[in-house]
């Protein structure tokens, strides 16, 4: 996964989350849950993209040479 794709995706997700938090009125607990779901989803996506988590769900540690 190219670095530019990762950076652009993180910026887009951040701007969308900021816009939702700023302009859509909702209860504080719902905002907290939404933020947590988005952050956990992005972390899992990054782990899949970097190959730390494989398609079968196995955790693969990077090889140190």
MOPAC internal coordinates of N, CA, C and O (Angstrom, degrees):
PM7 1SCF
backbone

  N    0.0000 0     0.00 0     0.00 0    0    0    0
  C    1.4432 1     0.00 0     0.00 0    1    0    0
  C    1.5311 1   108.02 1     0.00 0    2    1    0
  O    1.2310 1   120.67 1   -57.22 1    3    2    1
  N    1.3272 1   116.32 1   122.78 1    3    2    1
  C    1.4689 1   119.35 1  -178.68 1    5    3    2
  C    1.5294 1   112.21 1   -66.11 1    6    5    3
  O    1.2310 1   121.32 1   -31.59 1    7    6    5
  N    1.3137 1   115.07 1   148.41 1    7    6    5
  C    1.4622 1   121.21 1  -178.72 1    9    7    6
  C    1.5227 1   111.83 1   -63.24 1   10    9    7
  O    1.2310 1   120.40 1   145.14 1   11   10    9
  N    1.3285 1   116.84 1   -34.86 1   11   10    9
  C    1.4672 1   120.52 1   179.88 1   13   11   10
  C    1.5268 1   110.34 1   -62.93 1   14   13   11
  O    1.2310 1   120.34 1   139.96 1   15   14   13
  N    1.3332 1   116.95 1   -40.04 1   15   14   13
  C    1.4593 1   120.93 1   178.40 1   17   15   14
  C    1.5177 1   111.30 1   -62.42 1   18   17   15
  O    1.2310 1   120.80 1   137.47 1   19   18   17
  N    1.3304 1   116.07 1   -42.53 1   19   18   17
  C    1.4621 1   120.61 1   179.79 1   21   19   18
  C    1.5232 1   110.53 1   -63.39 1   22   21   19
  O    1.2310 1   120.55 1   132.87 1   23   22   21
  N    1.3143 1   116.56 1   -47.13 1   23   22   21
  C    1.4691 1   120.56 1  -177.58 1   25   23   22
  C    1.5262 1   110.84 1   -64.80 1   26   25   23
  O    1.2310 1   120.22 1   134.89 1   27   26   25
  N    1.3169 1   117.18 1   -45.11 1   27   26   25
  C    1.4694 1   120.12 1  -179.78 1   29   27   26
  C    1.5242 1   110.76 1   -63.74 1   30   29   27
  O    1.2310 1   120.40 1   138.23 1   31   30   29
  N    1.3227 1   116.85 1   -41.77 1   31   30   29
  C    1.4648 1   120.40 1   178.82 1   33   31   30
  C    1.5221 1   111.25 1   -63.18 1   34   33   31
  O    1.2310 1   120.19 1   136.14 1   35   34   33
  N    1.3234 1   117.23 1   -43.86 1   35   34   33
  C    1.4632 1   120.26 1   178.63 1   37   35   34
  C    1.5282 1   111.59 1   -63.31 1   38   37   35
  O    1.2310 1   120.27 1   141.09 1   39   38   37
  N    1.3215 1   117.08 1   -38.91 1   39   38   37
  C    1.4690 1   120.45 1   178.43 1   41   39   38
  C    1.5322 1   110.27 1   -65.98 1   42   41   39
  O    1.2310 1   120.22 1   135.03 1   43   42   41
  N    1.3310 1   117.18 1   -44.97 1   43   42   41
  C    1.4714 1   120.61 1  -179.00 1   45   43   42
  C    1.5250 1   110.91 1   -63.85 1   46   45   43
  O    1.2310 1   120.27 1   134.63 1   47   46   45
  N    1.3301 1   117.09 1   -45.37 1   47   46   45
  C    1.4635 1   120.57 1   178.81 1   49   47   46
  C    1.5271 1   110.47 1   -62.78 1   50   49   47
  O    1.2310 1   120.36 1   138.85 1   51   50   49
  N    1.3229 1   116.92 1   -41.15 1   51   50   49
  C    1.4623 1   120.34 1   178.64 1   53   51   50
  C    1.5167 1   112.91 1   -63.58 1   54   53   51
  O    1.2310 1   120.35 1   137.10 1   55   54   53
  N    1.3231 1   116.95 1   -42.90 1   55   54   53
  C    1.4728 1   120.57 1   179.60 1   57   55   54
  C    1.5213 1   110.63 1   -66.34 1   58   57   55
  O    1.2310 1   120.31 1   138.42 1   59   58   57
  N    1.3381 1   117.01 1   -41.58 1   59   58   57
  C    1.4708 1   119.76 1   178.68 1   61   59   58
  C    1.5246 1   110.69 1   -64.03 1   62   61   59
  O    1.2310 1   120.24 1   136.30 1   63   62   61
  N    1.3366 1   117.14 1   -43.70 1   63   62   61
  C    1.4666 1   120.21 1   179.12 1   65   63   62
  C    1.5267 1   110.94 1   -64.90 1   66   65   63
  O    1.2310 1   120.07 1   139.68 1   67   66   65
  N    1.3249 1   117.47 1   -40.32 1   67   66   65
  C    1.4680 1   120.78 1   176.78 1   69   67   66
  C    1.5267 1   110.91 1   -62.09 1   70   69   67
  O    1.2310 1   120.69 1   136.84 1   71   70   69
  N    1.3362 1   116.28 1   -43.16 1   71   70   69
  C    1.4675 1   119.93 1  -179.09 1   73   71   70
  C    1.5266 1   110.96 1   -64.64 1   74   73   71
  O    1.2310 1   120.73 1   138.77 1   75   74   73
  N    1.3196 1   116.22 1   -41.23 1   75   74   73
  C    1.4680 1   119.37 1   178.28 1   77   75   74
  C    1.5246 1   110.28 1   -64.06 1   78   77   75
  O    1.2310 1   120.26 1   135.55 1   79   78   77
  N    1.3300 1   117.12 1   -44.45 1   79   78   77
  C    1.4678 1   120.57 1  -179.36 1   81   79   78
  C    1.5213 1   112.45 1   -67.26 1   82   81   79
  O    1.2310 1   120.18 1   147.87 1   83   82   81
  N    1.3200 1   117.26 1   -32.13 1   83   82   81
  C    1.4657 1   120.29 1  -175.35 1   85   83   82
  C    1.5225 1   113.38 1   -85.75 1   86   85   83
  O    1.2310 1   120.25 1   139.63 1   87   86   85
  N    1.3196 1   117.12 1   -40.37 1   87   86   85
  C    1.4567 1   119.42 1  -167.38 1   89   87   86
  C    1.5252 1   115.24 1  -108.80 1   90   89   87
  O    1.2310 1   119.60 1   166.23 1   91   90   89
  N    1.3264 1   118.36 1   -13.77 1   91   90   89
  C    1.4601 1   120.03 1   179.14 1   93   91   90
  C    1.5217 1   108.39 1  -104.60 1   94   93   91
  O    1.2310 1   120.39 1   -65.07 1   95   94   93
  N    1.3216 1   116.86 1   114.93 1   95   94   93
  C    1.4671 1   118.74 1  -179.29 1   97   95   94
  C    1.5325 1   111.13 1   -73.05 1   98   97   95
  O    1.2310 1   121.47 1   -56.05 1   99   98   97
  N    1.3186 1   114.79 1   123.95 1   99   98   97
  C    1.4614 1   120.38 1   175.93 1  101   99   98
  C    1.5149 1   108.68 1  -153.35 1  102  101   99
  O    1.2310 1   121.38 1   -15.12 1  103  102  101
  N    1.3099 1   114.96 1   164.88 1  103  102  101
  C    1.4517 1   121.56 1  -177.52 1  105  103  102
  C    1.5338 1   110.30 1   -64.67 1  106  105  103
  O    1.2310 1   120.61 1   -29.66 1  107  106  105
  N    1.3273 1   116.44 1   150.34 1  107  106  105
  C    1.4595 1   121.54 1  -176.95 1  109  107  106
  C    1.5155 1   114.08 1   -61.00 1  110  109  107
  O    1.2310 1   120.54 1   142.87 1  111  110  109
  N    1.3293 1   116.57 1   -37.13 1  111  110  109
  C    1.4641 1   118.58 1  -179.51 1  113  111  110
  C    1.5270 1   111.49 1   -68.73 1  114  113  111
  O    1.2310 1   120.35 1   145.77 1  115  114  113
  N    1.3203 1   116.94 1   -34.23 1  115  114  113
  C    1.4599 1   120.28 1   177.82 1  117  115  114
  C    1.5296 1   109.78 1   -67.93 1  118  117  115
  O    1.2310 1   120.26 1   140.32 1  119  118  117
  N    1.3242 1   117.12 1   -39.68 1  119  118  117
  C    1.4627 1   120.59 1   176.83 1  121  119  118
  C    1.5201 1   111.07 1   -62.29 1  122  121  119
  O    1.2310 1   120.51 1   139.14 1  123  122  121
  N    1.3225 1   116.63 1   -40.86 1  123  122  121
  C    1.4676 1   120.43 1   179.44 1  125  123  122
  C    1.5238 1   110.89 1   -64.15 1  126  125  123
  O    1.2310 1   120.48 1   136.38 1  127  126  125
  N    1.3256 1   116.68 1   -43.62 1  127  126  125
  C    1.4642 1   120.54 1   178.67 1  129  127  126
  C    1.5230 1   110.35 1   -64.73 1  130  129  127
  O    1.2310 1   119.80 1   137.06 1  131  130  129
  N    1.3254 1   117.98 1   -42.94 1  131  130  129
  C    1.4579 1   121.91 1   178.82 1  133  131  130
  C    1.5216 1   110.93 1   -61.15 1  134  133  131
  O    1.2310 1   120.48 1   134.70 1  135  134  133
  N    1.3328 1   116.69 1   -45.30 1  135  134  133
  C    1.4638 1   120.38 1   179.20 1  137  135  134
  C    1.5259 1   110.96 1   -62.12 1  138  137  135
  O    1.2310 1   120.11 1   137.76 1  139  138  137
  N    1.3228 1   117.39 1   -42.24 1  139  138  137
  C    1.4616 1   120.72 1  -179.51 1  141  139  138
  C    1.5236 1   110.84 1   -64.97 1  142  141  139
  O    1.2310 1   120.01 1   137.61 1  143  142  141
  N    1.3218 1   117.59 1   -42.39 1  143  142  141
  C    1.4663 1   120.73 1   179.80 1  145  143  142
  C    1.5264 1   110.62 1   -63.45 1  146  145  143
  O    1.2310 1   120.15 1   137.14 1  147  146  145
  N    1.3124 1   117.32 1   -42.86 1  147  146  145
  C    1.4586 1   120.75 1  -179.49 1  149  147  146
  C    1.5250 1   110.72 1   -66.42 1  150  149  147
  O    1.2310 1   119.68 1   135.86 1  151  150  149
  N    1.3240 1   118.21 1   -44.14 1  151  150  149
  C    1.4637 1   121.20 1  -179.73 1  153  151  150
  C    1.5264 1   110.85 1   -64.41 1  154  153  151
  O    1.2310 1   119.78 1   136.25 1  155  154  153
  N    1.3160 1   118.02 1   -43.75 1  155  154  153
  C    1.4663 1   120.63 1   178.97 1  157  155  154
  C    1.5277 1   110.35 1   -64.85 1  158  157  155
  O    1.2310 1   120.09 1   139.96 1  159  158  157
  N    1.3208 1   117.44 1   -40.04 1  159  158  157
  C    1.4650 1   120.56 1   178.46 1  161  159  158
  C    1.5230 1   111.44 1   -63.07 1  162  161  159
  O    1.2310 1   120.23 1   137.51 1  163  162  161
  N    1.3223 1   117.16 1   -42.49 1  163  162  161
  C    1.4681 1   120.79 1   179.66 1  165  163  162
  C    1.5275 1   110.56 1   -66.53 1  166  165  163
  O    1.2310 1   119.95 1   140.54 1  167  166  165
  N    1.3167 1   117.69 1   -39.46 1  167  166  165
  C    1.4675 1   120.27 1   178.37 1  169  167  166
  C    1.5296 1   110.38 1   -64.14 1  170  169  167
  O    1.2310 1   119.83 1   135.94 1  171  170  169
  N    1.3239 1   117.93 1   -44.06 1  171  170  169
  C    1.4653 1   120.75 1   178.09 1  173  171  170
  C    1.5238 1   110.60 1   -63.89 1  174  173  171
  O    1.2310 1   119.78 1   139.87 1  175  174  173
  N    1.3273 1   118.02 1   -40.13 1  175  174  173
  C    1.4582 1   121.72 1   177.60 1  177  175  174
  C    1.5276 1   110.68 1   -62.30 1  178  177  175
  O    1.2310 1   120.21 1   137.70 1  179  178  177
  N    1.3212 1   117.20 1   -42.30 1  179  178  177
  C    1.4672 1   120.34 1   177.50 1  181  179  178
  C    1.5217 1   111.68 1   -64.85 1  182  181  179
  O    1.2310 1   119.92 1   140.59 1  183  182  181
  N    1.3272 1   117.75 1   -39.41 1  183  182  181
  C    1.4612 1   120.37 1   178.55 1  185  183  182
  C    1.5247 1   111.17 1   -65.46 1  186  185  183
  O    1.2310 1   119.82 1   140.35 1  187  186  185
  N    1.3276 1   117.96 1   -39.65 1  187  186  185
  C    1.4589 1   120.35 1   175.14 1  189  187  186
  C    1.5286 1   110.84 1   -66.09 1  190  189  187
  O    1.2310 1   120.80 1   137.60 1  191  190  189
  N    1.3167 1   116.08 1   -42.40 1  191  190  189
  C    1.4599 1   120.46 1  -177.40 1  193  191  190
  C    1.5077 1   113.85 1   -65.97 1  194  193  191
  O    1.2310 1   120.09 1   145.82 1  195  194  193
  N    1.3105 1   117.43 1   -34.18 1  195  194  193
  C    1.4610 1   120.68 1   179.46 1  197  195  194
  C    1.5225 1   112.06 1   -87.22 1  198  197  195
  O    1.2310 1   119.75 1   171.84 1  199  198  197
  N    1.3147 1   118.07 1    -8.16 1  199  198  197
  C    1.4537 1   121.02 1   176.72 1  201  199  198
  C    1.5125 1   114.67 1    89.30 1  202  201  199
  O    1.2310 1   119.83 1  -172.49 1  203  202  201
  N    1.3255 1   117.94 1     7.51 1  203  202  201
  C    1.4640 1   120.26 1   178.19 1  205  203  202
  C    1.5189 1   109.75 1   -68.60 1  206  205  203
  O    1.2310 1   120.54 1   140.25 1  207  206  205
  N    1.3376 1   116.58 1   -39.75 1  207  206  205
  C    1.4611 1   121.53 1   175.23 1  209  207  206
  C    1.5227 1   106.78 1  -108.89 1  210  209  207
  O    1.2310 1   120.42 1   -54.44 1  211  210  209
  N    1.3198 1   116.81 1   125.56 1  211  210  209
  C    1.4586 1   121.36 1   179.56 1  213  211  210
  C    1.5140 1   111.55 1   -82.47 1  214  213  211
  O    1.2310 1   120.95 1    -4.17 1  215  214  213
  N    1.3338 1   115.79 1   175.83 1  215  214  213
  C    1.4502 1   121.21 1  -179.71 1  217  215  214
  C    1.5204 1   112.56 1   -64.68 1  218  217  215
  O    1.2310 1   119.90 1   154.93 1  219  218  217
  N    1.3300 1   117.79 1   -25.07 1  219  218  217
  C    1.4589 1   120.25 1  -179.45 1  221  219  218
  C    1.5252 1   112.15 1   -88.27 1  222  221  219
  O    1.2310 1   120.45 1   177.81 1  223  222  221
  N    1.3300 1   116.74 1    -2.19 1  223  222  221
  C    1.4572 1   120.69 1  -179.90 1  225  223  222
  C    1.5193 1   113.32 1    93.70 1  226  225  223
  O    1.2310 1   120.01 1   177.35 1  227  226  225
  N    1.3438 1   117.59 1    -2.65 1  227  226  225
  C    1.4586 1   120.23 1   178.07 1  229  227  226
  C    1.5193 1   110.35 1   -72.18 1  230  229  227
  O    1.2310 1   120.83 1   -40.77 1  231  230  229
  N    1.3113 1   116.02 1   139.23 1  231  230  229
  C    1.4651 1   120.76 1   176.97 1  233  231  230
  C    1.5193 1   107.94 1   -89.09 1  234  233  231
  O    1.2310 1   120.55 1   -55.43 1  235  234  233
  N    1.3219 1   116.56 1   124.57 1  235  234  233
  C    1.4487 1   121.84 1  -178.75 1  237  235  234
  C    1.5155 1   108.55 1  -115.63 1  238  237  235
  O    1.2310 1   120.65 1   -59.72 1  239  238  237
  N    1.3089 1   116.35 1   120.28 1  239  238  237
  C    1.4522 1   120.56 1   177.98 1  241  239  238
  C    1.5243 1   109.25 1   -81.37 1  242  241  239
  O    1.2310 1   119.94 1   -35.62 1  243  242  241
  N    1.3293 1   117.72 1   144.38 1  243  242  241
  C    1.4523 1   120.31 1   179.35 1  245  243  242
  C    1.5370 1   110.69 1   -64.23 1  246  245  243
  O    1.2310 1   120.86 1   -35.45 1  247  246  245
  N    1.3173 1   115.96 1   144.55 1  247  246  245
  C    1.4531 1   120.90 1   178.71 1  249  247  246
  C    1.5187 1   110.27 1   -81.85 1  250  249  247
  O    1.2310 1   120.88 1   -49.51 1  251  250  249
  N    1.3205 1   115.93 1   130.49 1  251  250  249
  C    1.4655 1   121.01 1   179.05 1  253  251  250
  C    1.5184 1   108.03 1   -99.94 1  254  253  251
  O    1.2310 1   121.09 1   -54.52 1  255  254  253
  N    1.3117 1   115.52 1   125.48 1  255  254  253
  C    1.4775 1   119.39 1  -178.43 1  257  255  254
  C    1.4997 1   110.49 1  -103.58 1  258  257  255
  O    1.2310 1   120.10 1   180.00 1  259  258  257

